[in-house]
Amino acid sequence: MTLRPYQTGDLTAIADLFYQSVHTLCRGDYTKEQLDAWATGHIDEEAWDASFRARHTLVAEENGALLGFADMAEDGYLDRLYVHPAHTGKGVATALVNALEAACPAARFTTHASKTARPFFERRGYRVEKEQQVVRRGTVLTNFVMKKTP
């Protein structure tokens, strides 16, 4: 597995991986309606590209296949972390977050973790600051504001 900086040409693979990850890995924690609201199968490519380029964004790949991606702002906010369902449990998320945290000068890291991702972040030393309800396309989803002080 290799980590490298995001490139605009990664967007098509990222969109597919995002959809598959949400609809496969999170289906035990969210309803079909919630999954469909979270990941429709279409992303705003221009907006995602701009946000990825504005942050430190890494992709994990192996033999040209995208295994996962993640992005972190300079203030330590980890926005997205997704791994392809066929590659979970192989250290992809850990490698991505390790690299992002190591490169970030922030005094604290923050993320809004799904029910599915919460245990991963707790194992990394993140603590739940609050549970929150977010609305996506008119549907309410629960996630957790989590913080970690290195």
C-alpha positions in Angstrom: 0.0 0.0 0.0 1.2 3.5 -0.9 0.0 6.8 0.4 0.2 9.8 -1.9 -1.3 13.2 -2.3 -4.8 13.6 -3.9 -5.0 14.4 -7.6 -8.1 15.7 -9.4 -8.0 12.6 -11.5 -8.9 10.5 -8.4 -12.4 11.9 -8.2 -14.2 9.2 -10.1 -12.7 6.5 -8.0 -13.2 8.4 -4.8 -16.9 8.9 -5.6 -17.4 5.2 -6.2 -15.4 4.2 -3.1 -17.4 6.7 -1.0 -20.7 5.3 -2.1 -19.6 1.7 -1.6 -18.1 2.4 1.8 -21.2 4.1 3.2 -23.7 1.6 1.8 -21.7 -1.4 2.8 -19.8 -0.6 6.0 -22.5 1.5 7.6 -25.6 -0.5 6.8 -25.7 -2.1 10.3 -25.8 1.4 12.0 -28.1 3.4 9.6 -31.3 2.8 7.7 -31.4 2.5 3.9 -33.1 5.9 3.9 -30.2 7.4 5.9 -27.6 5.7 3.7 -29.3 7.0 0.6 -29.3 10.6 2.0 -25.7 10.4 3.1 -24.3 8.9 -0.2 -26.6 9.3 -3.3 -24.1 7.9 -5.8 -23.3 11.4 -7.1 -21.0 13.9 -5.6 -20.5 17.6 -6.5 -17.1 17.0 -8.2 -16.2 20.6 -8.4 -16.9 21.2 -4.7 -15.2 18.0 -3.5 -12.1 18.8 -5.7 -11.9 22.3 -4.3 -12.2 21.1 -0.7 -9.6 18.3 -1.2 -7.2 20.8 -2.8 -7.7 23.2 0.2 -6.8 20.6 2.7 -4.1 18.0 3.2 -5.7 15.1 1.3 -4.2 11.6 0.9 -5.2 8.6 -1.0 -4.1 5.0 -0.3 -3.6 2.8 -3.3 -2.2 -0.6 -4.3 -1.4 -1.7 -7.8 -3.3 1.4 -9.1 -6.5 0.6 -7.2 -7.8 3.1 -4.7 -8.1 1.6 -1.2 -9.1 4.7 0.8 -8.9 8.4 1.2 -8.9 11.1 3.9 -8.5 14.8 4.3 -7.5 17.1 7.2 -7.6 20.9 7.5 -4.7 22.9 9.0 -6.7 23.3 12.2 -6.8 19.5 12.7 -10.3 18.9 11.5 -10.5 15.4 9.8 -13.4 15.8 7.4 -13.5 12.6 5.4 -12.1 9.1 6.0 -13.3 6.3 3.8 -12.0 2.8 3.0 -13.1 0.5 0.3 -15.2 -2.3 1.9 -12.8 -5.0 0.4 -9.9 -3.4 2.3 -11.2 -2.8 5.8 -9.2 -4.2 8.7 -5.9 -4.0 6.7 -4.6 -0.8 8.3 -5.7 1.5 5.5 -7.6 4.0 7.8 -4.8 3.8 10.4 -2.1 4.6 7.8 -4.1 7.5 6.4 -4.9 9.1 9.8 -1.4 8.5 11.1 0.0 10.4 8.2 -2.4 13.2 8.4 -2.0 13.7 12.1 1.8 13.5 11.8 1.8 16.3 9.2 -0.7 18.6 11.0 0.6 21.2 13.4 -2.7 21.6 15.2 -2.9 21.4 19.0 -6.0 19.2 18.8 -7.7 16.9 16.2 -11.4 16.9 15.7 -13.8 14.8 13.6 -17.5 14.2 13.2 -17.6 10.4 13.3 -20.4 8.1 12.2 -21.7 5.4 14.5 -19.7 3.0 12.4 -16.4 5.0 12.7 -16.7 5.9 16.4 -14.9 2.7 17.7 -12.0 3.3 15.3 -11.5 6.8 16.6 -12.0 5.8 20.3 -9.1 3.3 19.8 -7.0 6.2 18.5 -7.6 8.2 21.7 -10.4 10.4 20.4 -13.2 11.1 22.9 -16.8 11.9 22.3 -17.5 15.6 23.0 -21.2 15.3 22.0 -23.7 13.3 20.0 -25.4 15.3 17.3 -28.2 14.9 14.8 -27.4 16.2 11.3 -29.8 16.5 8.4 -28.9 15.3 5.0 -31.4 15.7 2.2 -34.2 16.0 4.8 -33.1 12.8 6.7 -31.7 12.9 10.2 -28.5 11.0 10.9 -26.6 10.6 14.2 -22.9 11.3 14.5 -20.4 12.2 17.1 -18.1 15.2 17.6 -14.9 13.6 18.7 -11.6 15.3 19.8 -8.1 14.2 20.5 -5.2 16.1 22.0 -1.9 14.7 20.8 
